[in-house]
Structures are given as C-alpha cells and as structure tokens.
Amino acid sequence: MVKQIPNTITLIRLLLAIPITINIYQGNEGLALILFIIAGLSDGLDGFLARKFSWQSKFGQLLDPLADKCLILSTLLALAFAELLPLWFVALLLIRDAIAVMGSMLYLMIFEGRNTESNRWGKHYTGWTIALFIITLLQESIGAGILIFNLLFPVALIGVLVFTALSLFYYFKNQGKELYGQLFGE
C-alpha cells in the first residue's frame, strides 16, 4: 500500500485540475494560483518518492504525464475562456499538443505495429459529436429561435452521451482489460 503513495499524489494532481479550472473561470485567480502551485510541487514529490524508494509502476508512468497534460490543458483553456491569454497563443499550444498525440499514434502504428483501434461505438460517438457541433454552430450563427435547432440540439446531445457510454463500455470490456493486465501484471 505504501508503494501507491506516488500514484495517489499524482491522482490528486490530476483531480486538482478541476478546482483550478473552475476558480480561474470564476475569477478566483488567487485560489487557483495556490492550487496550481500545490499541483506543481506534487509533480516533483511523486517522482522523487517513486525513484527514492523504488515505488515506480507502469501505472504511475502512464498516470504522471496524463495528470500533467490534463493540468496544463485545463488551465490553458480556463485562462483562454477567462480571456487572460490570447486565443492565438492558446490555439498554437493546442495545435502543438495535437501534433504530439498524432505523432505518438503514428509511431505506435508504424514502428511498433500497434494499431490504435477505434470501435464502432466510437465512430458513432464521433459522428454524433460532429452533428452536435454543427447544430450548435448553426444555432448560434443563424438563430437560436429556429424550431428545428431547438428540437435537434437535445437529440444530438443525448446521442453523444449514449455513444460516449457505449464506446467507453466497449473499450473497458476489451482494450481496457488488456491495458489493465499490462499495467498491473495480470
């Protein structure tokens, strides 16, 4: 159980992204700053403990960069929505991260022969999400009072939620089970 201390610290950092983001968006920058500093210090602490006491794990190796990325991206987006950072700057950083993710996926597919499988529910999710974005943008640009958009918006929203649940269920049932076995040695 003691070996899980670094992973617990990392998980707390991941969860701190939520109140940091909310506080930035609500104008509580002081509290957001304190929480962000705590999250930043936790990044060094979890790594130090894992190395010092040989508490490293595959799960921690996966969770640590995920927590860092969630913290950075959520804070970045909150600062953009609060209009504290220019949108062009935020867009540039988001493009950089998208390129890095796509590069990682290509590397896995080309050099390690691993395919990043997409399941049929995930494809439905993507389609419904695209439809929701189009409906939302049309609603905002043409007019929110148009009846067809008022009817289609909740249908698309429910469709996205349903296919999110189905795709996650399928993932955890198949690829998630395989990933769990690799991370925790089953």
JORA-V995823 format. One line per field, one symbol per residue. phi: phi as a letter, one per 20 degrees, with the letter a starting at -180 (. if undefined). psi: psi as a letter, one per 30 degrees, with the letter a starting at -180 (. if undefined). A space follows every 10 residues. Layout:
phi->???
psi->???
This chain:
phi->.ffegfffff fffgffgfff fffffeneff fffffffgff ffffffffff ffdldfbfff fefgffffff fffffgffff felecfffff gffffgffff ffffffgffe edmeeefdef ffffgfffff ffffffffgf eeqfefggff efgfffffgf ffffffffgf fffdfffffg fffdme
psi->eeffeeeeee eeeeffeefe eeeeeggiee eeeeeeeeee efeeeeeeee eeghglleee feeefeeeee eeeeeeeeee eghfkkeeee eeeeeeeeee eeeeeeeeee fggkkjkkle eeeeeeeeee eeeeeeeeee eekffkeeef eeeeeeeeee eefeeeeeee efedeeeeee eeegh.
